[in-house]
Amino acid sequence: MIGVITPFFLFGCSKENYLGKFEEGVEQVLDKVSPSIVAIMVQDANGKTKKIGSGVVISENMILTTESCVGPEENLTIKLQNGKELDTKQLDLVCSDYETNICFIRLKTSGLPKVELANNDEIKIGSLGIAVGNTFYSKGVKVSWGTIGRSWIGGDDPYDEALLTLDAILGSDAGGTPVFNNSGQLIGIVEGKIEGEEHLALILPISTCQKVQQAIEKEGYIARGWIGVYIDLMGEKNKKELQMKVSQVIGMSPAFKAGVHAGDVIIRLNGKKITHSSEVRKLISMAEPGTKIKFTINREGEIFEKELTVELTPRLVGLRRCSNRSI
């Protein structure tokens, strides 16, 4: 926004109307993307609306939004910009991934206008981001804009890339709101806000959404691996090799069944040195249930190997992107 307004002040005597040109640019984006914006309403058992969010059409019959917007609810209503409403009976499939907070809603109908997707590699810090969504009070779409930034926030999950940020004031019901660049290409969707930073929204990048869609289309969900241990890292950060101390083993987990004990120090994974804490979680998470992995363990000076069979990770609600949980 600053980059657009500054010339107006610097060249105030000019006949050029820079604010007018900015408005025209925003209007062009809205004309292009608005037909693809949807409102998502979740009703309780009595049909009363509990919450509302936004979504965006990314293919002729597929809507992208956040898992937190939809949740485990099955009573959904999708409202299109032409006023048409689609109830649960008109939804073919709802696929949610709790870990990355991404949800895809496949419709039984097709032919909806879809948006163009941006190239994540071309998203620049400081570039314009235009959020186009719905609220309880907006007639049509609600528009906000600000500058795009990159954050360090992101999980150790292999599908979860670092989040983008949007420096803009958004409403409390902004979940799932699509964010576009100045060409009307989809950059990502709003996940939420940073606590204490009302003007800063977190954006799930479109590249993450695409990776999750490719994975989730196979089974309707992403099957992540799990062995059931809590770990503490050992070794200085400047060393090229890390070791992991098992602080807790979950009962009846793969690690428990293989005889791994609290206090064991894991010094190798499948025969390889551990050089980064996230690589272990990512490797196990990407492993399909039934995959065999080997730990080289130091137990009070005794070195030996344990083979574990990866199982499907349990859904741990409330622990999204939390590194202090079991692997």
N, C-alpha and C positions, 0 to 999 in steps of 0.2 A: 504494500500500500504506500509506503513512504517513497519507494522508487518511482511511483506513478505521480504522486502529488508534488514532489519536490520541484520538478520543472515548472509547474504552475506558478510557484512563488518566485523562482529564479527569473522567469520570463513573463512576469505579470502583465507587461505592456504588450505582449504578443497577441496577435489576433487568434492564435491557436487556443482552442478550448480543450485543455488536457483532461479536465474532469469529465467533460462531455464524451471525449473519446474513450475514457475508461468505462463510463457507463455503457457506451455502445458495445465495448468488448464484452462486458459482463452479460449484456442482453443477448449477444450472439451465442455465448456459451449456454445460457438458459434455454434459448430457442432450440439448441441442439440436444441438450440432455434432459430437459424437463419431462418429456413424454416417457422416459425410462425410469423415473423416480416413483417409488411406491411407498405407501404408508402400511405399516404392519401393526395390527392390533391383536392383543392377546386378551381373551375373555375368560372369566371364571365359569363355574358350572351353571350359574344363573344367567349367563350371557352378558354380564356386566364387564365393561372394558377395564382391565387391570393396568395395562401399560401400552404405550405406543412407541414405535420406533420407525426407522426408515430402512429402505432397501433399494437396490438398483438392479435393473435387468441387464444381465451380461451375455445372455443368448436368448433365442426366441422363446424359450420356456423355462429359463433358469434365473432365479433371483438370488443375489448375494446380500447377506446381512451379518449381524453378529449373533453368536450363540447366546450371549447374555440378553439380547433383545427378545429372543424366542424362548430360551430355556427349555425345560422338559415339557412345556405345555403343548397340547395337541389341538386346542380350540383356537385356531388362528383365522384372521380375516385379512386379506390383502386388498388394499384399495388402490386402484390405478388413477392416473391423473385425469382420465376421461370420466371419472365418477363410478366406474364399474367396480363392483366388489366381488372377490373370489373367496368363498368360504372353504372350510376344511375338506369338503367333498370334492372340490375342484383342484386340490393339491395332490400331486402324484407321489411325492416323496420329500421328506424333510431330513436332511443330513447335517448333523452338527458335530463339530470337533471342539470339545471343552478346552483342551490344552491351548489351542491357538485362538479360541474365541471366534471361530468362523462357522457360518451356517449357510447352507445352500437349500433353497426351496425350489423343487421342480414342479412345474404346473402341468396339468393335463391339457391345457390349451396351449397354443403356440402362436407365432406371428407377432409377438410383442416387440416394440422397438428397443434395440439393444444399444449400449454405449460402446465407444471405442476405448480400448485399454492402453494405458501409457507404458512406456518402456522404463522399468525401474532404474536402469543405469543412467538414464537421461534426466532424472529428477535432481535438480540442483538446490542446494541450500540457499534460502532467500527468495526462491521463486514463488510466484503467486499460487495460492491454493483457494479454490472456490468450493465451499460446502453447500450442497443443495439437498434439503430434506424436508421433513414434515414435523409439525408440532400439533398439540391439541388446538391451538388458537390460529394457526395459519390457514388462509384460504388459498389453495394451491401450494406452491413450494415456498420454503423459507430459505433465504440466502445469507450466507456470511462469508467473509474472505479474510485472508491474512497471509503470512509468509510461512513457507514450508521449512522445516529443519529435520535433522536426524538425531536420534537419541541412542543411548547405550542400553535402553530397556528392551529386554527380550529374554526368552527362556533358553535353557540348554537343549530344548527339544529340537530335533533336526529340521523340523518344518517351520520353526518359529524364528523369523528374522527380526533384527532390531526394528523397533517401531519408529515411524516418522512422527513429527509434531506439527501442529497447525496453531499459529499464534492468532487466535480468534476467540471471540466470546460466543459460545454455543449454549443452547438450552439443556436442561437436565435430561430431556428425552431425545438426545442427539445420537444415541446408539444406532449404528448401522448407516448413518448418513454418509453418502458418497462424497468424495472430495476430488475435484477436477483441476487440471492445469488450464492455462489460458487458451488452449486449443480445444477444450472440452473433452480431453482424454482422462479416463479414470485413473487417479493416483492411488487411491485406497479408500477405506471406510473408517469412520470414527469408531474407536473402541470405547473411549471414555475420557476422563480428565485426570490430571495429576492433582492429588489432594493438596489444597492450599494454593493452587495455581489456577484460578478460575478462567484465566484467559488462554490457557494452554491445553489443547486437546491432543490425545494420542491417536495416531492413525495406523491401522493395519495396512502395510503396503500391498499393492496389487500382486506383486511377485509372490508373497506369502500365500495370498488367496488362491493364486493359480496352482501352486504346488500342492496345497491342501485339496483342491478340487480334483487334481489328477489322482491323488492317493485315495480320496474318499469315494470316488466313483466306482472303484472296484468292488467294495463290500458294503458301502453305505456308512462306513466308519473307518477310522484308522486304527489298526491293531498295533499297539506298541508293546515292546517287550519289557519284562520286569523280573528281578531276581529276589527282591525283598530284603535289602540291607540299607542301613544308614551308615554313612562314612564321614570321617574327618580326614582332611588332607594333611600330609606330613611332608616336610622338605621346604627349603627356602624357595621363594619365587624366582630367584635368579639361577636356580639349578635347572639342568636340562631334564631331570628325572624327578617325578613325584611318586609318592607312595600313599596308599589309602589305608587308614586304620578303620576297621569295622567297629562302630560304636554300638550298633544294635542289629540283631537279626530277628526278623518277623517270623513268628511261629507258623509252621507248615508252608513257608515260602520255599522257592527253589534253593535258596542259600541254606535254609534250615535243613532241608532234606539232604543236601549234599554234605552236611557236616561242617559248615562254616560257623565259627564262633565269634562272639564279641571279643575284641582285643586282637584278632588276627590282623596282620598287616599284608595288604595286597601289593605285591611288588611287580607283577607282570600280568598282562591281560592278553590271552592267546599267544603267549610267548614274547610279547612286545613290551617295551618300556612305556610307562605312563608319563606323557609330557604335558598334558593339560587336563584340568579337572573335568571339563565339559566333554572330552572325547569318550570317557567311559559311559556317561549317561546317554550320549548320542548313539554309541555303538550298540548298547543294550536295548535302547528304545527302538532302534531300526531293525533289530533282530526279530524275526518272525517267531511266534510261539512254537516251541519244539526244537529251536536251534540250540546246539551245544556250544558252550563257551568254557574256557579254561582259565582259572586263576592260579597264579603262582603265589603261595602264601608263606609268610614268615610268622611262625607261632613260637614265640620265646626262643628264637635262635634256630628252630628246626624249619627247614625249607622243604615244601612239598606242593603238589598240585591238587586242585579240586576241580572236577567237571560238573557244571551246573546246566540244567535244562531250563531255558527261558520260558516263562509263562506270560499270559496276557495280563497287562497291568490293570489293577483295579481302578475304578474312577474315584478319585479323591476330591470331592467337591470342596471348593474354597481354597484350594492350593494351586491355582493356576500360576505358572511362572515362579514357583517357589523352589529355590535350590535346596532348602533344608527339608528334604523329604526322601523317602526311600527310593532306591534305584530298582 
